Amino acid sequence: MTTAIDIESLDIRRGRRPVLRGVTCRVGVGSVTGLLGPSGSGKTTLMRAIVGVQKIRAGRITVLGSPAGHRRLRRRLGYVTQSPSVYPDLSVYANVRYFASLFAAGAAASRSAIAEVGLTDASRQLVGNLSGGQRARVSLACALIARPELLILDEPTVGQDPVLRDDLWQHFHRLAAAGTTLLVSSHVMDEAARCQRLLLIREGRLVADDTPAALREATGTADLEQAFLHIIRELEGK
């Protein structure tokens, strides 16, 4: 298998309002793909559709060879939402151990996942006493515990300091080098250069799907933010 995610002609509506319109793309196995676009562009909706928890109007999504949401994917896919999905009245370690127990993983695996997100020193603290950025890292540790083949990360670096953000991106690339596929959303354009491939969404449409280098070359600029602006202005006829 060379394709982890295969999306064809995806349409999603909320009531009468279109959220995603005719999205077609593929994400390769063992890659770090960035899903970029402004807030409200449809990034989270697309991720929810890939995970299988979003009702779609039309189109097809295949994930690791199975239809999105199929029960075969439950142990193969990890999903970290924007809002931390952990228990505030438990410690960092207790949260990760709970999720580890669902996958028959032991204490050593729990400690390793906590260390990977830089929370070893805070492992005994209650999650409710942590900062927003730290709580997001606890969610990431809980997702890593199962060693998923596909990891869907919805703005995982929001609220992180620059050093930790760099550490997380380095870790994402180590995971990809070991065979994990990562789809990482962001509205911060300076993170685009950290990805091997970029999907740019605007107003529910996929307006770019290429490598950072190819996007720079196609738009004649060394700056990815300027490249994106060039693409958007061309689409708008400006």
C-alpha positions, 0 to 999 in steps of 0.5 A: 500500500502506497496511499494511506488516505484516498479522497474522491469528490467529497462534498459535505454540507451543514444544512444548506451551507456547503462546508467541503466542495468536491475535494479530491486528494491522496496522502502517501504512506509514511509522509507528513502532510500539512492541511493548511487554511484559515479558520473556518475553511473546512480543515476540521470537517475534513479530518472528521470525515477521514476519521469517520465521524462526519456525515458526508453528502457525496464522495468517497474516502478510503483509509488504509484500504478500508472505508472511512469509519470502518471498525478495522481502522479503530486500532490503526488510526489515532486522532488528536482533536483541537480540544484536549480529550483527556480527564482533568481530574486524573494525572498525566500518567493516569490518563495515558495509562488508562488509554494504554490499558485499552491497547494492552500496553504497559507502564513502560509504553506509557512512560515512553509516550509521555517522554515523547511529548516532553511531559515527564516532569509533569507526569504526576500533575493533575491534567486540570492544573496544566496549561492548554498547551500541556493538555494538548500534549497529554492528548497527543501522548494518549494517541501515540500509545497505540502506535497508530499507522495513521495519525490525524492531528488537528492543530497540535502545536497551538499554544506551544512555545517555539522550542517545544513546537520544534521538538514536536515537529522533529518527532513527527518526522521521526514517526514518519521515517518509521512508517507512520502517516501523519496529517497535520492541520494548521492555520500558521503558514510558517509550519507549511515548510515543515511538511513534505506535502501541502494541502491548502483549503480555502472556503471548502475547496482544495486549492493547492496540493503539492510539495513546498518546493513545487509551490514556491517554484510555480508561484515564483516566490521563496516564501510559502505564505506569499505562494499561498496568497498568489494562488488565492489571488489567481483564483479570485481573479485579482 
